[in-house]
């Protein structure tokens, strides 16, 4: 059975990336890094979201990311679904910091409650079917717009979104070529949109 055990970001400078993620987000072992010089341009076809408790935490993490070298793509602001902002970090990955809450209930803690990996796909229905064939179960599904899978105890949730819509949500154009610069741990296959999975240490032990 496929399960999302880990995600590995492929970066040009692992030491610099590790320093950034420690200083900016405090993600620890929830994120893996691997050296890569594979060419990539434009939108890489995915975003990562940090889910936090309240707007104050959004501001705290966005400010921390900017102080560590990130660029703001969308300033933190209220939206229909809550409150959030988007940054692009020095290794090129796009991160959204978001909460469903629209008001603060206390001081910021900077604590990340969960991480969501959103894959931008060309055909939601076909990609959903592909992942069902890999034995992933659907947790939430909204027609041809959004699909979230049940990833069990994984520190990262996996969801699908239309590529153009995902790029728009991130504040960038959808054009991009080359490597996605990310590998998913928990299976051995490549999906319809070129996202590669590999057997992780956890999968090998199970």
C-alpha positions as CSV (number, residue, x, y, z in Angstrom):
1,X,0.0,0.0,0.0
2,X,1.3,3.4,-0.9
3,X,1.7,6.0,1.9
4,X,3.4,9.4,1.9
5,X,6.3,8.8,4.4
6,X,8.4,11.8,3.5
7,X,9.2,14.5,1.0
8,X,12.6,15.4,-0.2
9,X,13.4,18.8,-1.7
10,X,16.2,18.8,-4.3
11,X,18.3,21.9,-3.8
12,X,21.5,23.3,-5.2
13,X,23.0,24.0,-1.8
14,X,21.9,21.6,1.0
15,X,23.8,23.4,3.8
16,X,22.2,26.8,2.9
17,X,18.7,25.2,2.6
18,X,19.0,23.4,5.9
19,X,20.1,26.7,7.5
20,X,17.1,28.5,6.0
21,X,14.5,25.9,7.0
22,X,15.8,25.7,10.6
23,X,15.9,29.5,11.0
24,X,12.7,30.3,9.2
25,X,10.3,27.5,9.8
26,X,11.8,25.2,12.4
27,X,10.7,22.1,10.5
28,X,13.4,19.7,11.8
29,X,13.1,16.2,10.4
30,X,9.7,16.8,8.8
31,X,11.7,17.9,5.6
32,X,14.5,16.1,3.8
33,X,17.0,17.8,1.5
34,X,19.1,16.4,-1.3
35,X,21.7,18.0,-3.6
36,X,20.6,18.5,-7.2
37,X,21.8,20.5,-10.2
38,X,18.9,19.3,-12.4
39,X,17.8,22.3,-14.6
40,X,14.5,23.9,-13.7
41,X,12.8,27.1,-14.7
42,X,9.5,28.8,-13.7
43,X,6.8,27.2,-11.7
44,X,7.8,23.7,-10.5
45,X,4.2,22.4,-10.4
46,X,3.8,22.2,-6.6
47,X,3.5,24.3,-3.5
48,X,4.0,23.4,0.2
49,X,1.6,24.9,2.8
50,X,2.4,25.4,6.5
51,X,-0.9,25.2,8.4
52,X,-0.9,27.3,11.6
53,X,-3.4,28.3,14.3
54,X,-4.0,32.0,13.7
55,X,-3.1,35.1,11.7
56,X,-0.4,36.1,14.2
57,X,1.4,32.8,13.4
58,X,1.2,33.5,9.7
59,X,2.9,36.9,10.2
60,X,5.5,35.4,12.5
61,X,6.6,32.7,10.0
62,X,6.4,34.9,6.9
63,X,8.5,37.6,8.7
64,X,10.9,34.9,9.8
65,X,11.2,33.5,6.2
66,X,11.8,37.0,4.8
67,X,14.5,37.7,7.4
68,X,16.2,34.4,6.3
69,X,16.1,35.4,2.6
70,X,12.7,34.5,1.2
71,X,10.8,36.7,-1.2
72,X,7.1,37.6,-0.7
73,X,4.9,36.5,-3.6
74,X,1.6,37.4,-1.8
75,X,1.6,39.5,1.4
76,X,-0.3,37.9,4.4
77,X,-4.0,38.9,4.1
78,X,-7.5,37.7,4.8
79,X,-9.2,35.6,2.2
80,X,-12.5,33.7,1.7
81,X,-10.9,30.6,3.4
82,X,-9.0,32.3,6.2
83,X,-5.7,34.1,6.4
84,X,-2.4,33.5,4.6
85,X,0.6,34.7,2.7
86,X,3.0,33.1,0.1
87,X,6.8,33.2,-0.1
88,X,9.4,31.8,-2.4
89,X,12.4,30.7,-0.4
90,X,16.1,30.9,-1.6
91,X,16.1,27.3,-3.0
92,X,13.1,28.2,-5.3
93,X,10.4,26.3,-3.4
94,X,7.1,28.1,-3.0
95,X,5.6,28.0,0.5
96,X,2.2,29.2,1.7
97,X,1.6,30.0,5.4
98,X,-2.1,29.8,6.2
99,X,-4.8,29.4,8.8
100,X,-8.5,28.9,8.6
101,X,-8.9,31.4,11.5
102,X,-9.5,35.1,10.7
103,X,-8.9,36.4,14.2
104,X,-6.1,35.9,16.8
105,X,-7.0,34.3,20.1
106,X,-3.6,34.8,21.7
107,X,0.1,35.6,21.0
108,X,1.9,34.0,18.1
109,X,3.7,30.7,18.9
110,X,5.2,30.1,15.4
111,X,4.2,26.5,15.7
112,X,3.4,24.6,12.5
113,X,0.4,22.3,13.0
114,X,0.7,20.4,9.7
115,X,2.2,20.6,6.2
116,X,0.3,20.1,3.0
117,X,1.9,19.2,-0.3
118,X,-0.2,20.4,-3.2
119,X,0.6,18.9,-6.6
120,X,-0.5,20.9,-9.6
121,X,-2.0,18.5,-12.1
122,X,-3.3,18.8,-15.7
123,X,-6.4,16.5,-15.1
124,X,-7.8,16.2,-11.6
125,X,-10.0,13.2,-12.4
126,X,-7.3,11.3,-14.2
127,X,-4.7,12.0,-11.5
128,X,-7.2,11.1,-8.7
129,X,-7.8,7.7,-10.5
130,X,-4.1,7.2,-10.8
131,X,-3.5,7.6,-7.1
132,X,-6.5,5.5,-6.2
133,X,-4.8,2.8,-8.3
134,X,-1.7,3.2,-6.1
135,X,-3.9,2.4,-3.1
136,X,-4.2,5.9,-1.6
137,X,-7.6,6.6,-0.1
138,X,-9.4,9.9,-0.7
139,X,-10.1,12.0,2.4
140,X,-11.7,15.0,0.7
141,X,-12.8,15.6,-2.9
142,X,-14.4,18.6,-4.6
143,X,-15.4,17.6,-8.1
144,X,-12.7,18.6,-10.6
145,X,-11.1,21.2,-8.3
146,X,-9.4,19.6,-5.3
147,X,-8.6,16.2,-4.0
148,X,-6.9,15.4,-0.6
149,X,-5.7,11.9,0.3
150,X,-5.6,10.1,3.6
151,X,-1.9,9.9,4.4
152,X,-2.4,8.4,7.9
153,X,0.3,9.4,10.3
154,X,2.5,11.0,7.7
155,X,3.8,14.5,8.8
156,X,2.8,15.7,5.3
157,X,-0.7,15.7,3.8
158,X,-1.0,15.1,0.0
159,X,-3.5,16.9,-2.2
160,X,-4.1,17.6,-5.9
161,X,-5.1,21.0,-7.5
162,X,-5.3,22.2,-11.1
163,X,-1.8,23.4,-12.1
164,X,-3.0,26.8,-13.5
165,X,-5.2,27.4,-10.4
166,X,-2.3,26.4,-8.1
167,X,0.1,28.8,-9.8
168,X,-2.5,31.6,-9.6
169,X,-3.0,30.9,-5.9
170,X,0.8,31.1,-5.4
171,X,1.0,34.4,-7.3
172,X,3.1,33.1,-10.2
173,X,2.5,32.1,-13.9
174,X,1.9,28.4,-14.5
175,X,4.7,28.1,-17.1
176,X,7.7,26.0,-16.1
177,X,10.2,23.5,-17.5
178,X,12.7,20.9,-16.2
179,X,12.8,19.2,-12.8
180,X,10.1,19.5,-10.2
181,X,12.9,19.4,-7.7
182,X,10.9,17.2,-5.3
183,X,10.7,13.5,-4.6
184,X,8.0,11.8,-2.6
185,X,8.8,8.8,-0.3
186,X,6.5,5.8,0.0
187,X,6.2,4.1,-3.4
188,X,8.2,3.5,-6.6
189,X,6.6,5.1,-9.6
190,X,6.2,8.4,-11.4
191,X,2.7,10.0,-11.7
192,X,0.9,11.4,-14.7
193,X,2.5,14.9,-14.2
194,X,6.1,13.7,-13.7
195,X,6.2,13.7,-9.9
196,X,8.6,10.8,-8.8
197,X,8.1,8.6,-5.9
198,X,10.8,6.4,-4.3
199,X,10.9,3.8,-1.6
200,X,11.7,5.4,1.7
201,X,13.4,3.8,4.7
202,X,10.1,3.6,6.5
203,X,8.4,1.8,3.6
204,X,11.3,-0.6,3.3
205,X,10.9,-1.6,6.9
206,X,7.1,-2.1,6.8
